[in-house]
Amino acid sequence: MGRDRALPIFQEIDSFDYVAEVVGCHPSTVRRWERRVLPYRMGGGMERRTLTCEDRLLLSKCICIYPDAIVDELSVFIYANGGKVYNRVDITRRCQEPGLSRK
């Protein structure tokens, strides 16, 4: 919210100190906003290892089509349809979240 208010004011006034006082932040923050209008995506600094949205959809399709499939077969189905290769732990955890039972 502060970025949206600060940039139009800065374009008119051209003073980091004044804009920071109006918005309620530090002048270096306004300077950073002025240099980089779009904020960086905050991803946590780690590569995603769990199933993504598309792969979750593939997992649910596979479970609907093959309800007796074992975890290795679920992983092969996801990979064969364009997903990544996942280990047994990731698939098992994802199946347990919505309460799916593999029994």
N, C-alpha and C positions, 0 to 999 in steps of 0.2 A: 504494500500500500504506500509506503514512504517513497519508493522509487517512482511510482506513478505521479505522485505530487511534486517530487523534487525536480525532475527533469524539465517540465515546462517552466517552472520558476527560474531554474538555472539558465535556460535559454534567453530569458528576458533580462535577468539581473547580472549574470556572469560573475557571481561571487560565491565561492564554496562555503565561506563562513556564514553568510546571511542565509543561504538555503538550508544549511545544517541547523541553524537556530530555528527557522520556521518549521522544519519537518521534525526536529527533535532527535538528531543523530549527530555523529562526529563528522567534521569536514572531510576527513579521508574517505568516509563512506560515500559521500556525495561525489567525490573525485572518482572513485571506483565506478559508481553508477554511470557517470558521464562517459567514462572510457568504454564501459561494457554495458550496453543498454539491455541486452538479454542476459539474465542470470544463467550461470552454469547449472546443469542438471546435477542434483545431489544424489549420487548413486551409492554412497557409502564406501567407495573405494575398493570394493571387491567385485569380482566377476560373479555373475549370477550362476549358481550351480543347481538350483532347484528347477522344477518344471515351470516353463513359461506358459503364458495364456494359450498359445497355439498347441503346445504339447499337452496341456491339461485337457484340451478339447479332444485331441487324439486319444488320450488315455480313457476318457469317458466313452468315446465311440467304441474303442476296443472292448471295454468292459460290457457295453450293451450288446455288441455283436458276439463276443466270445466270453460269456460269463464264467466259464470254468478255466480260463487261461491262467497260467502261472505267471509270476512276476517277470521271469526272463522272456516269456512270450509277449508280455505287454511292452517291454523295452524294445524288442525286435519290431513290433508293430509300429511303435512311435518312430523308430529310426527309418523303417521302410517307407513311411509316408511323409518324410521330409523333416523329421525332428532330430534332436540330438540323441546321443547314446547316454542313458541314465543308468546308474547302478541300482541294485535291489533296494537299498535303504531309502533312496529318494522316492522311488515309486511306491514303496510300502507306506512311507510317511504321508505321501499325497493321497493315497487311498484311505488312510485312517482319518484324515481331516474331515471329510464330509460324513464319516461314519460307515464307509463301505467295509464290509467284511469279506475276507478272501476265503472263508470256510465254505 
